[in-house]
Amino acid sequence: MNPKVDTFLKKAKKWQAEMTQLRAILLDCPFTEEIKWGKPCYTFQEGNVVILVGFKEHCALIFCKGALLKDPKGLLIKAGENTQAARQLRLKSVAEITKHASTLKAYFKEAIAVEKSGLEVKYKKITEFKRPDELEKKFKDSPALKEAFASLTPGRQRAYIMHFSAAKQSETRIARIEKCAPQILKGKGLNDDYKTLKK
């Protein structure tokens, strides 16, 4: 047990009982308990396996390589269209966690086996991500921006594409592109400068 997780749970305003119960089940497995990204993270042989997170409508176990799990009960959820590796298992009550305790242990066991095996998720290439039309238009208007974007690492390109595409309205996508253009021209990623992060 990591005392930092004790502190995290004491401060939790929502899902405290549920996360405490999930923690007990997780600690019954051969995980190392840590805090990463401000959340309880359960690792095996230094590989991130499961993250415990509280959301507005539910608490969730995020399986870092969930895409590789068999999911026989159909409990794992792909959080977003662009999510590739992680899968969420969402829970809303102590009773639900109690009901699924043996299933959760089986999922944890399989996730550890995946980590032991060295299996990796096959990520889509950057060319397989659809760029929003607004970005393509901006590239036509500004060849320098297109060239700067092409010179970014695939991870940085992907972060920008996902950030722009996440906006539902065209005008919001355009505003995001305009806001991030100076950053791209400097060869920096979306998260390299806090000022460019989405509102």
Rosetta blueprint (number, residue, H / E / L):
1 M L
2 N L
3 P H
4 K H
5 V H
6 D H
7 T H
8 F H
9 L H
10 K H
11 K H
12 A L
13 K L
14 K L
15 W L
16 Q H
17 A H
18 E H
19 M H
20 T H
21 Q H
22 L H
23 R H
24 A H
25 I H
26 L H
27 L L
28 D L
29 C L
30 P L
31 F L
32 T E
33 E E
34 E E
35 I E
36 K E
37 W L
38 G L
39 K E
40 P E
41 C E
42 Y E
43 T E
44 F E
45 Q L
46 E L
47 G E
48 N E
49 V E
50 V E
51 I E
52 L E
53 V E
54 G E
55 F L
56 K L
57 E L
58 H L
59 C E
60 A E
61 L E
62 I E
63 F E
64 C L
65 K L
66 G H
67 A H
68 L H
69 L L
70 K L
71 D L
72 P L
73 K L
74 G L
75 L L
76 L E
77 I E
78 K L
79 A L
80 G L
81 E L
82 N L
83 T L
84 Q L
85 A L
86 A L
87 R E
88 Q E
89 L E
90 R E
91 L E
92 K L
93 S L
94 V H
95 A H
96 E H
97 I H
98 T H
99 K H
100 H L
101 A H
102 S H
103 T H
104 L H
105 K H
106 A H
107 Y H
108 F H
109 K H
110 E H
111 A H
112 I H
113 A H
114 V H
115 E H
116 K H
117 S H
118 G L
119 L L
120 E L
121 V L
122 K L
123 Y L
124 K L
125 K L
126 I H
127 T H
128 E H
129 F L
130 K L
131 R L
132 P L
133 D H
134 E H
135 L H
136 E H
137 K H
138 K H
139 F H
140 K H
141 D H
142 S L
143 P H
144 A H
145 L H
146 K H
147 E H
148 A H
149 F H
150 A H
151 S L
152 L L
153 T L
154 P H
155 G H
156 R H
157 Q H
158 R H
159 A H
160 Y H
161 I H
162 M H
163 H H
164 F H
165 S H
166 A L
167 A L
168 K L
169 Q L
170 S H
171 E H
172 T H
173 R H
174 I H
175 A H
176 R H
177 I H
178 E H
179 K H
180 C H
181 A H
182 P H
183 Q H
184 I H
185 L H
186 K L
187 G L
188 K L
189 G L
190 L L
191 N L
192 D L
193 D L
194 Y H
195 K H
196 T H
197 L L
198 K L
199 K L
